[in-house]
Amino acid sequence: MMKNVTFDLNLKQRLVFAITSGVVYSFSLFLIDWMFGGDVKSTKELVFMGVFFGGVFGVGFPFLMERLGAPMIEKLVDSITPALEMEEEIAYVQAANLFRGIEGVGGQVFLTNKRLIFKGHKFNIQSGQKNFPYEDILRCEPRKTGGLIDNGMRLHTKSGEQHDFVINERDGFIAILNKRIEESMS
């Protein structure tokens, strides 16, 4: 079984996040002051606030998430247990989101010997388990989340439904899922 809950960022990613956060924050402050006729802050003040904000959120926030967030999420994810059928066994587990309307429901996907199961964690508005027997799945294809990020997957069922997921190790997951779909057809 595979589990993937991590917040590891390398130094380059942290710096890019810090700089981007600081620039966006400073620019936002400038625009708000300018649009609403307030006293526009000096360049020196904007640079200081951007550096401070970028440092806090680009370095401090990821550090806290690694130290505090990952263990809490790991506990939350470990507590997700799907309802299984008789003689059904879990072969693969991956943290994932399933879009139900506008909500990206957080939880896990399970590949068993009979079906794909999505089970959300308890902090979602929409909860419950969604089952996709392999023989009911027409195809599975990669997609970009928000049209930008290569971590999405679209599941097409034979009944014409489409279900969008976000999965960290998408390509490996899709390969395993497609193999199970093919095996169910033979």
N, C-alpha and C positions, 0 to 999 in steps of 0.2 A: 504494500500500500504506500502511496506517496502523499505527503502533506507538504504544503507550501505556504507558510506564513512568515514573511520576512519584511524588514524595513531597512535592509542593508543598503547604504548609499556609499559610493566611493567618494574620494576627496573632490574630484572634478564635478560630480553630480551635486555635491553639497555647495560648492562654490557657485555653480550655475544657478542653483535654486536661490542661494543667498543674494546674488547680484540681481537676478530677475525680480525677486520679491521686493528688494530695496528700490529698484527703478520704478516698478509698477506702483508701489506705495507712494513714493515721492511725486510721481507724475499725477497720481490720483489726487493727492493733497493740493497740488498746484491747480489742477482743473476745477476742483470744488471751490477753492478760493476765488479763482478767476471768474467762473460762471455765476457765482452768487454775489459778486461784488464785494467780497471780504478783502481784508488786507492780505495781499499775496506775500507769502513768506519769502525771505531772501534766499538766494542760491545757497548760501552757507547753511541756513537752517534746513533747507530741503535735503542737502547732501548729508548733513548730520543725521536727520531723521531716517533717510533712506539707508544709511550704513547701519544705524542702530536696529532698525526694523529688519533689514536683511540679515544681520548677524543673529538676532533673536530667532527669526523664523527659518533662516537658511542653515543655521548650525545648531541652535538650541532645540528647536522643535524636533528635527530628526533624531537628535541625541535622546530626547525624552521618549520619543516613540520607540526607539530601539530598547531602551531600558524599562519603560513602563508599559507601552502600548502592545508590543509583541507578546509579552507573557499573558496579558489580559486577553488578547485576541486568540492566542493559542488555547487558553482555557475555554473560551467561548466556542471555538471551533471543535475542540475535543468533546464538548458536551452534545454535539449534534449526532443523533443516532436515527437513521431512517427505519421505518417499518419494513421489514423484509418478509417475503413469502417463504413457504416451506422449501427447504433445500436451496435457498438463494444465498450466495456468498459474495461478499464485497471483494473485488479484485483491485480497485484503484480509487483513490480519494483525492480530490483537488478542491481548494478554496475557489469559490466562484460567486458571481452575481447572475441572477436571472431577472430580466426586465419583465415586470408585470405592470402594463400601462406605463406610467411615468416613473414608477418606483423601481430602482435597481435593488432587488431583494438580495441581501447578503446571506451567504451560507456555503454549502458544499455540494459538489456533484460526486456521485458515486457510480462507478461502473461495476455492475454485478455480472454474474453469469447469465442473467435473464433480461436486464434492462438498465437504462440510465435513470438515475434518481436525482432530483434536486430537492434538498431539504434546507430551508432557511433557518437562520438562528433566531433566537427569541426577541431580539431588539428591532425587528422589522414591523412595519405597519401590517403588511400582508404576510401571513405565515402559512405553514403547511408544507406538505410534500407533493411534488409533481413527478409522476412516473411516465417514462417513455420506453415502452417495450421495444426492443431492437427491430422486431418485425413491422412495427408501425412507423419507423423512421424511413423517410424517402432518401434524404441525403443530409450531409452536414458540411458546411463550408466556412472558411475563415472570412472575417469581416473586420472593418476598422471601427472601433468604438468612437462615436462622435465624429466619424469620418477622418480621424487623425491617428489613433493609436492601434497598433497591430496586436490587440489582445481580445478581439471579439470573435464570436462563433455564432452562426445562424443554423438552427436545426429546422429542417422542413419535414413535416409529417405527411403521411399518405392521405390524411383527411384535409390537407391544404393549409394547416396552421403553420405559422412561423414563430419560433421562440429564439430570442436573442440572449446570449450569455456573454459574460466577461470572464476570461480564464487566463491566469498568468502564463502557464506553459502550454499555450494554445496548440501549437503545431504537434507536439507530442501527444496531447490529449485527443486531438482530431484523428491522428493516425491510429491510435488504439480504438477509438470509437468506430471509425470506418471499418476496421478489421472485424469488430464484433457485429456490425450491421451486415457485412458480407457473409459472415459465418451463419447468421440467422436466416439468410436467404437460401442457403444450400441444404 
